Amino acid sequence: MNRIALLVGGVLVALMVAASTMFVVDQRKVAVVYMLGEIKEVITEPGLKFKLPLFQNVVFLDRRIQTLDSPESRPIFTAEKKSLIIDWLVKWRIREPRQFIRNNGTDIRVLENRLSPVVQAAFNEEVTKRTVGGVLATEREKVMNDVKKRLVDEAASFGIEILDVRIKRVDFVANITDSVYRRMESERKQVANELRSQGQAEGEKIRADADRQREVIIAEAYRDAQKIKGEGDAQASALYGDAFGKDPQFAQFYRSLEAYRATFHSKSDVMVVDPSSDFFKAMRGSGAAAGAAPRK
């Protein structure tokens, strides 16, 4: 019984020793083997690996691409002495595990705390050489490329590789932003007022032209009407003259009727005239008979 227990115990110890000598390297990781506090080996190939028990220990580093975001937004002055707030990000990964551990240990956060001021300083140097328009539009890509070039040497000392540098957002500081918005609003109002003034001037021009055309049309219509009226009066006079020439007594009788019509236009009109006067000759029987006889 004691032999069986010893055998089982020996097997368990052997398994524990074997387990302490084996470790698995994930393809997303880099294994760093330490021996008595010194880096003994760096393993980048994935798979099952072995180490000496008790004397060696393994630390794993993430070999995937990491992202460093700007920890805080600090104002940066441009060549025009305008303050800009720039949010950026940096893509990096471990290139030399030994160098990385010597400078930063095994904690990635230590590297990020050291790298952030370096990136911010690089942006300061590049932005101060450019105008606001250049940073916002025309030279934005060049700013990112130049910052990336500046970080190459620093990255080598950290044991990392800089893959990309990007500007996420560019904005003015709060008080300048309000000032810019007010200026934009003022400019838009000025443009709107100019457009309104141009519209009013164009409207006045159109109305003046329409009034002129209306006066011309009315004048031409009046001229044509007077011409037609004159022609009609001329034809009527000719017809009257021809008709009256054939029968003078009828003409005198017709003129008398026209005179009566013009005189007694309203019932309230009053005229004091001698009935025997020539004005009422057409109303007297003899005048009417005399005027009617020739028409037979």
Residue pairs with C-beta under 8 A, 6 or more apart in sequence:
17 53
20 53
20 54
21 50
21 51
21 52
21 53
22 48
22 49
22 50
22 51
23 31
23 48
23 49
23 50
23 51
23 58
24 47
24 48
24 49
25 31
25 43
25 44
25 45
25 46
25 47
25 49
25 60
26 46
26 60
27 46
28 62
28 63
28 64
29 60
29 61
29 62
29 63
30 42
30 43
30 44
30 60
30 61
30 62
30 63
30 94
30 97
31 42
31 43
31 44
31 49
31 58
31 59
31 60
32 39
32 41
32 42
32 43
32 58
32 59
32 60
32 61
32 97
32 98
32 101
32 106
33 39
33 40
33 41
33 42
33 43
33 51
33 56
33 57
33 58
34 40
34 56
34 57
34 58
34 59
35 52
35 55
35 56
36 55
39 98
39 101
40 56
42 97
42 98
43 49
44 63
44 97
51 57
51 58
59 101
59 106
61 94
61 97
61 100
61 101
61 106
62 94
62 108
63 93
63 94
64 93
65 91
65 92
65 93
65 163
66 91
66 92
66 93
66 108
67 89
67 90
67 91
68 89
68 90
68 91
68 92
68 112
68 115
68 116
68 119
69 87
69 88
69 89
69 168
70 86
70 87
70 88
70 89
70 116
70 119
70 120
70 168
71 116
73 85
73 86
73 87
74 85
74 120
75 83
75 84
75 85
75 173
76 83
76 84
76 85
76 86
76 123
76 124
76 127
76 128
77 83
77 84
77 127
77 128
78 84
78 127
78 128
78 130
78 131
78 132
78 135
79 128
79 129
79 130
79 131
80 131
80 132
82 132
82 172
82 176
83 172
83 173
83 176
84 127
84 132
84 135
84 170
84 171
84 172
84 173
85 169
85 170
85 171
85 172
85 173
86 123
86 127
86 135
86 167
86 169
86 170
87 167
87 168
87 169
87 170
88 119
88 123
88 147
88 165
88 166
88 167
88 168
89 165
89 166
89 168
90 115
90 119
90 151
90 162
90 164
90 165
90 166
91 162
91 163
91 164
91 165
91 166
92 115
92 155
92 160
92 161
92 162
92 163
93 160
93 161
93 163
94 100
94 159
94 160
94 161
95 155
95 159
95 160
95 161
96 159
96 160
97 159
98 159
99 156
99 157
99 158
99 159
100 111
100 158
100 159
100 160
101 159
102 159
103 111
103 157
103 158
103 159
104 110
104 111
104 114
104 158
104 159
111 158
111 160
114 158
115 154
115 158
115 160
118 151
118 154
119 147
119 151
119 165
122 147
122 150
122 151
123 143
123 147
125 150
126 143
126 146
126 147
126 150
127 135
127 143
130 139
130 143
134 140
134 143
135 143
135 170
136 170
140 167
140 170
143 167
144 165
144 166
144 167
145 165
147 165
148 162
148 164
148 165
151 162
151 165
152 162
155 161
155 162
171 177
172 180
243 250
243 251
244 250
244 251
244 254
247 294
247 295
249 290
249 291
249 294
250 291
250 294
250 295
252 282
252 291
253 282
253 287
253 288
253 291
256 279
256 281
256 282
257 282
259 279
260 282
260 283
263 269
263 271
264 271
273 279
273 280
281 287
282 288
282 291
